[in-house]
């Protein structure tokens, strides 16, 4: 490996580390700013930017063959579909009713035991 290529790798790694640290600092700073509902949106946006940087640089998806990029996209699509199904199911769940118990600790629908 040539010295110029090695220097480029170091520079790229340092720039990526600095970018990820800057996004981390932005995430921490955002935790102390009251934005209401926009707080979650901004946090997810920053997390998406971090994941994109890692995928493009460390996983080298920018220079990989089309089939590898398609496989990565399929994985992200599948994860998004599962999250979407989970998030649409959760609001429509009914609360679990508190089970009624008798003073002896038996459930209310259990048959009464005969006492002597």
N, C-alpha and C positions, 0 to 999 in steps of 0.2 A: 504494500500500500504506500502510495507516495505521501510525502510530508504535507503537500498542499491539501490533499484529500483528508488526511488525518486532522489538519488544522480546521478544515471546514466542518468535520464531524464534531469537534470540540465546540466550535462556535455555535453550531446548530443546537447541540445539547444544552449549552449554557443559556442560549436564547429561549429554548423551550422551558427550562427550569425557571428562568426569570418570569416568563409569561404565566406559568402555572402558579408561581408564588404571588404574582400580582393579582391573579384571579382569586387566589385564596384570601389575600388581604382584603379584596373587595367583598368577598363573601362574609368575612368576619365583620367588616365595617357595616355591611348591610344589615347584620343581625341587630345592631343598635339603633337603626333608623326606623321610626314607626311609619311604615308606608301602607299599613292596612292590608288589603287584599293583594296589592301589587308586590308585597314582600315575597310571597311564594312564587309569583311569576318571574320576578327578577332573579331569585335564587335558582329556579329551574333553568333560566336562560344562561346563567353563569355556569351551572353544572353541564349544560349542553355544550357550551363553548369549551370547557375543560375536556370533556369526552371527545369532542371533535379534534382538538389539538393532539390528544394522545393517539387517536385513531390515525390521523394523517401522518404524524411524524414517527411515533414509536412503532406503530403497526405497519407503517409504510404503505397505507392504502392509496395514497396519491400516485405512487409509481408501480402499483401491483397490477397484474392482469385483470381483465374485466370479470372473469369468473370469480376471482377472490373478492372483488368489490361487490359482486352480486350476492355472494354468500354472506358478506358482512351486512349488506342492506337487508337481506332476508332475515337475519338474526335480529336486527333492530326492529324490523317490521313486526316480527312475531312477538317480541317483547312488548311493543306498543299495543298490539292487539290484545294481549293478555292483560295489560294494565287497564286498557279501555273497558274490557269486559268486567274486570274487578271493580272499577270505579263506577260503572253503571249499575252493578248489582248492589253495591253497598247502600245507597240511599233508599232503596225499596225494601230493605229487610224490615220485618216486623219485630218489635221488641219482644224478648222472651218474657212470658208472664212469670211472675213470682209464684212458685209452687206453694200452695196452702198446706200447712202442717197442723196436725192436732197437738195438743199440749204434750203428749208423750213422745213427740218427735216423728210420729208416723205421718206419711202423706195423707191428705184428706181423701183421696180416692182409694186408699187401701181398706180392705175389709176390717171391720172391728173384731178384735179378739174377745172371746168370751172370758169373762172374769168369774172366778169361783167365789 
